[in-house]
Amino acid sequence: MKLPAIVWHYLRVKYLQRFSTVEELQTWQQRQLGRFFRQVGSKSPFYAQHCTDFSLADFARLPIIEKQQMMEHFDNLNTVGIRKEAAFQLALQAEESRDFAPTIGSITVGLSSGTSGSRGLFLVSPAERYEWAGTMLAKTLPFGLGRTERIALFLRAGSNLYDTTRSRRIQFEFFDLLTPIENQIERLNFYQPTILAAPPSVLRMLAESQALKIRPETIFSVAEVLDPLDAGFISGFFQRPIGQIYQCTEGFLGVTCPQGTIHLNEDLVFVEKEFLDQEKTRFNPVITDFRRRSQPIIRYRMNDILTIRPEPCPCGSVFQGIEKIEGRCDDVCLFQGKSGGLVKVFPDFLTRAVMAAAAGIQEYTIVQTLAGELEISFRTDSGTPSEMEQLITAKIQQLCDKLQANLPCLHFVPHVPHRGAGKLKRVECRIAKKGTPQYLPSRPLLF
């Protein structure tokens, strides 16, 4: 591990890179965009074909891409000459062997989980690994580098990207989600982590285990949407607030502050907002990552739905505060409108309806498999199933009345607890949607 490089990036992010006002941050971002694009864009054949002098005006005209386009142009987009076939072969071998150490030359290759419908590749150089490690430690270690931490990370796949954080003071253990949770408990009890990071579904399973004997000081939810019901249950068991790390294949996008607000890492990524509602409270982020050089992430549209925090955070950060990460645009349900047409129903609407139905509901899932129909399951510790069904139906009816939509046909099915490596979705839409989402105009770029 290149400890000096990691410590430098830690100190830069933690202490040197500070912003007092939004205007100061925006001015800095403009400089970063210009410098980044001139340095990286010219080395990527894909972006070199779009412009010649790499000015900020050129940046504003660059295409917005998604995962499909990134994979189609993978060979010409990356700057290190790695071909998609070779990268996929290495990544798939790592998935099968569960050995995530091999690289192509010095470049780490990873494979996304494919929850958005297709699997994606990511490339990271050693320098990018050290920068990521220092940044991650600066934003997540509660007590800095001055004390020993034991980090337990539960994920579907490991990576030498995560191994970069290992040092004498920072101990790190990867827990494979493909291993049954019951088999992980003994190892976890022996390790006694001070920091625990796992998907909410795994944190819930750990909290429900009678054999678990750990008391981590810091807990982070990763990889899945943190539902309020799960957050309350997990926090109550561990007697700790649950933070969130918003990271994906495309970058380290956000993290919870000491006040409990998720802030976008606007010192790492430039975020354009494509609003999804007239109130301009929900948006898709279109990101440009200042740190990704091997595989440039430039004007990349995420499929996530983010809700803006309406008031400034008490922590004082000028970075955009996020009320919640609702889920993906794919999971926006569609109800028939009372006056015709379709009405978009965001996942959070249905979450709030179920939570408001009865305090005794401990778990639930809502799946739209057909237009005009919802499949609902739940687990409760109070009331009879028929009583709970009536309460949930009444709340969804109130939601429909507010949205001027017809009540869909509700099918209540037995609840099956989530188990395994697949991502948990409390609200999921499985019907095929024709066309692409209709976005409201995004805010203008800063230049």
Residue, then its C-alpha position, 0 to 999 in steps of 0.5 A: m500500500k502506498l501509505p504516503a499517497i493515501v495520507w496525502h489525499y486524506l489530509r487534502v479532503k479532510y482539511l485542505q479542500r474547504f468551501s465556505t459558500v456555494e459560490e466558492l464551490q461553483t468557481w472551484q468546480q468550473r476550474q476542475l472541469g476545465r482542467f480535468f477535461r483538458q487532461v483526460g478528454s484528449k486521451s480518450p478517443f471517444y471524447a476526442q472525436h467530440c471536440t478539439d480544444f477541450s474548452l468548457a463550452d465543448f464540455a457543455r455540448l458533450p453527450i449525456i451517456e448511460k451504462q449502455q453507451m458506456m459499454e458500447h464504446f468501452d474500448n474507445l472511452n477508456t484511456v488505458g487501452i483495455r478492451k472490453e472482452a479482456a476486461f469481462q473475461l478477467a472480471l467473470q473469472a474473479e466472480e467465479s473464483r472469488d479471487f478479486a486480486p488479479t489485474i490487467g497490468s496495474i489496472t483493477v477491473g471490476l464488474s457491477s451487480g447489474t441491478s439496472g438491467s445490464r452489467g457494467l465494467f469499471l477500471v481503476s489505476p493504482a493512483e486512483r485507488y490511493e486517491w479513493a482510499g484516502t478520500m473514503l477514509a477522510k469522509t467515513l472514519p469518525f475519529g480520523l487516523g489517530r486510532t485503530e479501526r476494524i472495518a467489516l464490509f459486506l458486499r457481493a464482490g470484493s476488489n483490491l480497491y477495498d484492500t487498498t485501505r489496509s494498514r497497521r491502524i486500519q484493519f479491513e475484512f471483506f465478507d462475501l454476500l454469497t456466503p450464508i449469513e449464518n456462516q459469517i456470524e462466528r467470524l464476525n464475532f471473532y473480528q469484533p469490528t468497530i465499523l460495519a458497512a453492509p446492505p440494509s437487508v444484511l444489517r437487518m439479518l444480523a440484527e435479527s440473529q440471536a448469535l451476533k455478539i458485536r457492538p460496532e461504533t459506526i454503521f453504514s448502509v451501502a448498496e441498497v436503498l435504506d427504507p425507514l422501517d429497516a433504518g429504525f429496526i437496525s438502529g434500535f438493535f445496535q443503539r447507533p444511528i445508521g449512516q449511508i454511503y452512496q457509492c456505485t460503479e460510477g463513483f463515490l457520490g455521497v455520504t452521511c454527515p454527523q447530523g444525519t444528512i446525505h451530502l453529495n460529494e461535490d468536491l469529487v463529482f460535478v452533478e447536473k440535475e434532471f428534475l422529475d417533478q414540477e416542484k423540482t424536488r426529485f432528480n436524476p443526477v448526471i455526474t462528472d467524476f473529477r477523479r476518474r482518469s482510466q475510465p472517464i465518467i463524464r456527463y453520465r446519467m444515473n438511474d437513481i431518484l434523489t430527493i433534495r433536502p429542502e433546508p440547509c443542513p445544520c452541519g454547515s456543509v455547502f454540498q447539496g443535501i439529499e433528503k433520501i435516495e428513493g430508488r431507481c426510475d425503473d421502479v416508479c409505478l404507473f397508475q391509471g389516472k381518473s381522467g385518463g392517461l397514466v400517473k407516475v407514483f414514486p417509490d417514496f409515496l408507497t413507502r409512506a403509505v405503508m408506514a402510515a397504515a400501522a405502526g406494527i408493520q415491520e417489513y413489506t414489499i410492493v411489486q407492480t407486475l402488471a398495469g393497474e395491479l400491485e402485489i403486496s406482502f408484509r410482516t406485522d407484530s400486531g393486528t390480524p392480516s385482514e385488519m392490516e390489509q384493510l389499513i394498507t388499502a385505505k392509505i393507498q386509496q388516500l394516496c390515489d385520491k391525492l394523485q387523482a389516480n384509480l386504486p389499482c387491484l391489490h393482491f396481498v401475498p405471504h411475506v418471504p424474508h429477503r435472503g441471499a446476495g440479491k439486492l433488496k427492493r421494498v418497492e419495485c416495478r416489473i412492468a415494461k415501460k415504453g420509451t424513455p423518461q420525460y425529464l424537465p429541463s436540468r439546471p444550466l451548467l455553471f459556465 
